[in-house]
Amino acid sequence: MDVILLTFDSVNFTMMTEKKLIEMGYKIKTIPTPREISRSCGLAIMVENKEIDNIVKLKNDLPIGYIWKYKKEKGNVEVVKIA
């Protein structure tokens, strides 16, 4: 799995962003925040890697706390904070 994760300061911010991204046509999935990422309200939004440029541009307009690149292969996890 190689995806982008969005984390938030509150569940309300997560739900607000989820609604907006769906309205904009993004394919997303709301998931429990992986334990490797501790800066979160407990929920994260998963987005396809190909959307990274668009998501970074949206960060100023939506209450996204952090944007992470999350890669998990064969039990190894790589997490990089993008914004």
C-alpha distances in whole Angstrom, upper triangle without the diagonal:
4,6,10,11,15,17,21,24,25,24,27,25,21,23,25,22,21,24,24,21,21,25,24,22,18,15,14,13,15,14,15,15,13,16,14,16,19,21,20,22,20,18,15,14,11,11,10,10,13,15,15,19,20,18,20,23,23,23,27,27,25,25,22,22,19,16,13,11,8,6,5,7,10,11,11,10,10,12,14,16,17,20
4,7,10,13,16,20,23,24,24,26,24,21,23,24,21,20,23,23,19,21,24,22,20,17,15,14,14,15,15,16,15,13,16,14,15,19,19,19,22,20,18,15,14,10,10,8,7,10,12,12,15,17,16,17,20,20,20,24,25,23,23,20,20,17,14,11,7,6,4,7,8,12,13,12,10,9,10,11,14,14,17
4,6,10,13,17,20,21,21,23,20,17,19,21,17,16,19,19,16,17,20,19,17,14,12,10,11,13,12,14,13,12,15,14,14,17,17,17,19,18,15,12,10,7,6,5,5,9,9,9,13,14,12,14,17,17,17,20,21,19,20,16,17,14,11,8,6,5,6,9,12,15,15,14,12,11,10,11,12,12,14
4,7,10,14,17,19,18,20,17,15,17,18,14,14,17,17,14,16,19,17,16,12,12,10,11,12,12,14,12,12,15,14,12,16,15,15,17,16,14,10,8,6,5,6,6,9,8,7,11,12,9,10,14,14,13,17,18,16,16,12,13,10,7,6,5,6,9,12,15,18,18,16,13,12,10,10,10,9,11
4,6,10,14,15,15,17,14,12,14,16,12,12,16,16,13,15,18,17,17,13,13,10,10,9,9,11,9,9,12,12,10,12,12,11,13,12,10,6,6,5,6,9,9,12,11,10,13,13,10,11,15,14,12,16,17,14,14,10,11,8,6,5,6,7,10,12,16,19,18,17,13,12,10,10,9,10,11
4,7,11,12,12,14,11,9,12,13,9,10,14,13,11,14,17,16,16,13,13,10,10,9,10,11,9,11,14,13,10,12,10,9,11,11,9,5,5,6,8,11,12,14,12,11,13,13,9,10,13,11,10,13,14,11,10,6,7,6,5,6,9,10,14,16,20,23,21,20,16,15,12,12,10,10,10
4,7,9,10,12,9,8,11,12,10,11,15,15,14,16,19,19,19,16,16,13,12,10,10,10,8,10,12,12,9,9,7,5,7,8,7,5,7,9,11,15,15,18,16,14,17,16,12,13,15,14,11,14,15,11,9,6,5,5,7,8,11,12,15,17,21,24,22,21,17,16,13,13,10,12,11
4,6,7,9,6,6,10,10,9,11,14,14,14,17,19,19,20,18,18,15,14,12,12,12,10,13,14,15,11,11,8,5,6,8,7,7,9,12,14,18,19,21,18,17,19,18,14,14,16,14,11,13,14,10,7,5,5,7,9,11,15,16,19,21,25,27,25,24,20,20,16,16,13,14,12
4,7,9,7,8,11,12,12,14,16,17,17,20,22,22,24,21,22,19,18,15,15,14,12,15,16,16,13,11,8,6,5,9,9,10,13,16,18,21,22,25,22,20,22,21,17,17,19,16,13,15,15,12,8,8,6,9,12,14,18,19,22,24,28,30,27,26,23,22,18,18,15,17,14
4,5,5,7,9,10,11,12,15,16,17,19,20,21,23,21,21,18,17,13,14,13,12,16,17,18,15,13,11,7,5,8,8,10,12,16,18,22,24,26,23,22,24,22,19,19,21,18,15,17,16,13,9,10,9,12,15,17,20,20,24,25,29,31,29,28,25,24,21,21,18,20,17
4,5,5,6,9,10,10,12,14,15,16,18,20,21,19,19,16,14,11,12,11,11,15,17,19,16,15,13,9,6,8,7,9,11,15,17,21,23,25,22,22,24,22,19,20,22,18,17,18,17,13,11,11,11,14,16,18,21,20,24,25,28,30,28,28,25,25,22,22,20,21,19
4,5,5,6,9,10,11,12,14,16,17,18,20,19,20,17,16,13,14,14,15,19,20,22,19,18,15,12,9,11,10,12,13,16,18,22,24,26,23,23,24,22,19,20,21,17,16,17,15,12,9,11,12,15,17,20,23,23,26,27,31,33,31,31,28,27,24,24,22,22,20
4,6,5,6,8,10,11,12,14,15,16,18,17,18,15,15,12,14,14,14,18,19,21,17,17,14,11,9,12,10,10,11,15,16,20,21,23,20,19,21,19,15,16,17,14,12,13,12,8,6,7,9,12,14,17,20,20,24,26,29,32,30,29,26,25,22,22,19,19,17
4,6,5,6,9,10,11,12,14,15,17,15,15,12,11,8,10,11,11,15,17,18,15,15,13,10,9,10,7,7,7,11,13,17,19,21,18,18,20,18,14,16,17,14,13,15,13,10,8,8,10,12,13,15,18,18,21,23,26,29,27,27,23,23,20,20,18,18,16
4,5,5,6,9,10,11,12,14,15,14,15,12,11,9,12,13,14,18,20,22,19,19,17,13,11,12,9,10,9,13,15,18,21,22,19,20,21,19,16,18,19,15,15,17,15,11,10,11,13,15,16,18,21,21,24,25,28,31,29,29,26,26,23,23,21,21,20
4,5,5,6,9,10,11,13,15,14,15,13,14,12,15,16,17,20,23,24,21,21,18,15,14,15,12,12,11,15,15,19,21,22,19,19,20,18,15,17,17,13,13,14,12,8,8,10,13,15,16,19,21,22,25,27,31,33,32,31,28,27,24,24,22,21,19
4,5,5,6,9,10,10,12,11,13,10,12,10,13,15,15,18,21,22,19,19,17,14,13,15,12,10,9,12,12,15,17,18,15,15,17,14,11,13,14,10,10,12,10,6,7,8,11,13,13,16,18,19,22,24,28,31,29,29,25,24,22,21,19,18,16
4,6,5,6,9,10,11,9,10,8,8,8,11,14,14,18,21,22,19,20,18,15,14,14,11,10,7,10,11,14,17,18,15,16,18,15,12,15,16,13,13,15,13,10,11,10,13,15,14,16,18,19,21,23,26,29,28,28,25,24,22,22,20,19,18
4,6,5,6,9,10,10,11,10,11,11,14,17,18,21,24,25,23,23,21,18,17,17,14,13,11,13,14,17,19,20,17,18,19,16,14,17,17,14,15,16,13,11,12,13,16,18,17,20,22,22,25,27,30,32,32,31,28,28,25,25,23,22,21
4,5,5,6,9,9,11,11,13,13,17,19,19,23,26,26,23,24,22,19,18,19,16,14,12,14,13,16,18,18,15,16,17,13,12,15,14,10,12,13,10,8,11,12,15,17,16,19,21,22,25,27,30,33,33,32,29,28,25,25,22,21,19
4,5,5,6,5,8,8,10,11,15,18,18,21,24,24,22,23,21,19,18,19,15,13,10,11,10,12,15,15,11,13,14,11,9,13,13,10,12,14,11,10,12,12,15,16,14,17,18,19,22,24,27,30,30,29,26,25,23,22,20,19,18
4,5,5,5,7,7,10,11,15,18,19,22,25,26,24,25,24,21,20,20,16,15,11,12,11,13,16,16,13,16,17,14,13,16,16,13,15,18,15,13,15,15,18,19,18,19,20,21,23,25,28,31,30,30,27,27,25,25,23,22,21
4,5,8,10,11,14,15,19,22,23,25,29,29,27,28,26,23,23,23,19,18,15,16,14,16,19,18,15,18,18,15,14,17,16,14,16,17,14,13,16,16,20,21,20,22,23,24,27,28,31,34,34,34,31,30,28,27,26,24,23
4,6,9,11,14,16,19,22,23,25,29,29,26,28,26,23,23,24,20,18,14,15,13,14,17,15,12,15,15,11,11,15,14,11,14,16,13,12,16,16,19,20,18,20,21,23,25,27,30,33,33,33,30,29,26,26,24,22,21
4,7,9,12,15,18,22,22,25,28,28,26,28,27,24,24,24,20,18,14,14,12,12,15,14,11,15,15,12,12,16,16,13,16,19,16,15,18,18,21,21,19,21,21,22,24,26,28,31,32,31,29,28,26,25,24,22,22
4,6,10,12,15,19,19,21,25,25,23,25,23,21,22,21,18,15,11,10,8,9,12,11,8,11,13,10,10,14,14,12,14,17,15,14,16,15,18,18,16,17,17,18,20,22,24,28,28,27,25,24,22,22,21,19,19
4,7,10,13,17,18,19,23,23,22,24,23,21,21,20,17,14,10,9,7,7,11,11,10,13,15,13,12,16,17,15,17,20,18,17,18,17,19,19,16,17,16,17,18,20,22,25,25,25,23,22,21,21,21,20,20
4,7,10,13,14,16,20,20,18,21,20,17,18,16,13,10,7,6,5,8,11,12,10,12,15,13,12,15,17,14,15,19,18,15,16,14,17,16,14,14,15,14,16,18,20,23,23,23,20,20,19,19,19,18,18
4,6,10,11,13,17,18,17,19,18,16,16,14,10,8,6,5,7,10,13,15,13,15,18,17,14,17,19,17,17,21,20,17,17,15,17,16,15,15,15,14,16,16,19,22,21,22,19,19,18,19,19,19,19
4,7,9,12,15,16,15,16,16,13,12,10,7,6,4,6,9,12,15,17,16,17,20,18,15,18,20,17,17,20,19,16,15,13,15,15,14,14,15,14,17,17,20,23,21,22,19,20,18,19,18,19,19
4,6,8,12,14,12,14,14,12,11,9,6,5,6,7,11,14,16,19,18,18,21,20,17,20,22,20,19,22,22,18,17,15,15,15,14,14,15,13,15,15,18,20,18,19,16,17,16,18,18,19,19
4,6,9,11,10,11,12,10,9,6,5,6,9,10,14,17,18,22,20,20,23,23,19,21,24,22,20,23,23,19,18,15,15,15,15,14,16,13,16,15,18,20,18,18,16,17,15,18,17,19,20
4,6,8,7,8,9,7,8,5,5,5,8,10,13,16,17,20,19,18,22,21,18,19,22,20,18,21,22,18,16,14,13,12,12,11,13,11,14,14,17,19,17,17,13,14,12,14,14,16,17
4,5,6,8,10,10,11,8,9,8,11,11,14,16,17,21,20,19,22,23,19,20,24,22,20,24,25,21,19,16,15,14,13,11,12,9,11,11,14,16,13,13,10,11,10,13,14,16,17
4,5,6,10,10,12,9,11,11,14,14,18,20,20,24,23,22,25,26,22,23,26,25,23,26,27,23,21,18,16,15,15,13,14,12,13,12,16,17,13,13,11,12,11,14,14,18,19
4,6,9,11,13,12,13,12,15,15,17,19,18,22,22,20,23,24,21,21,25,24,22,25,26,23,21,18,16,14,14,11,12,9,11,11,14,15,12,11,8,9,7,10,11,15,16
4,6,7,10,9,11,10,13,13,16,18,18,21,20,18,21,22,18,18,22,21,18,21,23,20,18,14,12,10,11,9,11,9,12,13,16,18,16,14,11,10,8,10,9,13,14
4,6,9,8,11,11,14,16,18,21,21,24,23,21,24,24,21,20,23,22,19,22,23,20,17,15,12,11,13,12,14,13,16,16,20,22,18,17,14,14,11,13,12,15,15
4,7,9,10,10,13,15,18,21,20,24,22,19,22,22,18,18,21,19,16,18,20,17,14,12,8,8,11,11,14,14,17,18,22,24,21,20,16,16,12,13,11,13,13
4,5,7,8,11,13,16,19,20,23,21,19,22,21,18,18,20,18,15,18,19,15,12,10,8,9,11,12,15,14,18,19,23,25,22,21,18,17,14,15,13,15,14
4,6,8,11,15,18,21,22,25,23,22,24,23,19,20,22,20,17,19,19,16,12,11,10,11,14,15,18,17,21,21,25,27,24,24,20,20,17,18,16,18,17
4,7,10,13,17,20,21,24,22,22,24,24,20,21,24,21,19,21,21,18,15,13,12,13,14,15,17,16,19,19,22,24,21,21,18,19,16,18,17,19,18
4,7,10,13,17,19,21,19,19,22,21,17,19,21,19,17,20,19,16,13,12,12,12,13,13,16,14,17,18,21,23,21,21,18,19,16,18,16,18,17
4,6,10,13,15,18,16,15,18,17,14,15,18,16,14,17,17,14,12,10,10,10,10,10,12,11,15,16,19,22,20,20,16,16,14,15,14,15,15
4,7,10,12,15,13,13,16,15,11,14,16,14,13,16,16,13,12,10,11,11,10,10,12,12,14,16,19,22,21,21,17,17,15,15,14,15,15
4,7,9,12,11,11,15,14,11,14,16,15,14,18,18,15,15,12,14,12,10,10,10,9,12,13,16,19,19,18,15,15,13,14,14,14,15
4,6,8,7,8,11,11,9,12,14,13,13,17,17,15,16,13,15,13,10,10,10,10,12,15,17,21,21,20,17,16,15,15,14,14,14
4,5,6,8,11,11,10,13,15,15,16,19,19,18,19,16,18,16,12,12,10,11,12,14,16,20,20,19,17,16,15,15,16,14,16
4,5,6,9,10,10,11,14,15,15,19,20,18,20,17,18,15,11,10,8,9,10,13,15,19,20,18,16,14,13,13,14,12,14
4,6,8,9,10,12,13,14,16,19,20,19,21,18,20,17,14,13,11,13,14,17,19,22,23,22,19,18,17,16,16,14,16
4,6,5,6,9,10,11,12,16,16,15,17,15,17,15,12,12,11,14,15,18,21,24,25,23,21,19,17,16,16,13,14
4,6,5,6,9,10,11,14,15,15,16,13,15,12,9,10,9,12,14,17,20,24,24,22,19,17,15,13,12,9,10
4,6,5,6,9,10,13,14,15,17,14,16,14,11,12,12,15,17,21,23,27,27,25,22,20,18,15,14,11,11
4,6,5,6,9,11,12,12,15,13,16,14,12,14,14,17,19,23,25,29,29,27,24,22,20,18,16,13,13
4,5,5,6,10,10,10,12,10,12,11,8,11,12,15,17,21,24,27,27,25,22,20,17,15,13,11,10
4,5,5,8,10,10,12,10,11,10,8,10,12,15,18,21,24,28,28,25,22,19,17,14,12,8,7
4,6,7,8,10,12,11,13,13,11,14,15,19,22,25,28,32,31,29,26,23,20,18,15,12,10
4,5,5,6,9,9,12,12,11,14,16,19,22,25,28,32,31,29,26,24,21,19,16,13,11
4,6,5,7,6,8,8,8,12,15,17,21,24,27,31,30,28,24,22,19,17,13,11,8
4,6,8,8,10,11,12,16,18,21,25,28,31,35,33,31,28,25,22,20,16,14,11
4,7,9,12,13,14,17,20,22,26,29,32,36,35,33,29,27,24,22,19,17,14
4,6,9,11,12,15,18,20,24,26,30,33,32,31,27,25,22,20,17,16,13
4,6,9,11,15,18,20,23,26,30,33,31,30,26,24,21,20,16,16,13
4,6,7,11,14,16,20,22,26,29,27,26,22,21,17,16,13,12,9
4,7,10,14,15,19,22,25,28,26,25,21,19,15,14,11,11,8
4,6,10,12,16,19,22,25,23,22,18,16,12,10,7,8,6
4,7,10,13,16,20,23,22,20,16,14,10,9,6,5,5
4,6,10,13,16,19,18,16,12,10,7,6,4,5,7
4,7,10,13,17,16,14,10,8,6,5,6,7,10
4,7,10,14,13,11,7,6,5,7,9,10,13
4,7,10,10,8,6,5,6,9,12,13,16
4,7,7,6,4,6,9,12,15,17,20
4,6,5,7,9,12,15,18,20,23
4,6,8,11,15,18,21,23,26
4,6,10,13,17,20,22,25
4,7,10,13,17,19,22
4,7,10,13,16,19
4,7,10,13,16
4,7,9,12
4,6,9
4,6
4
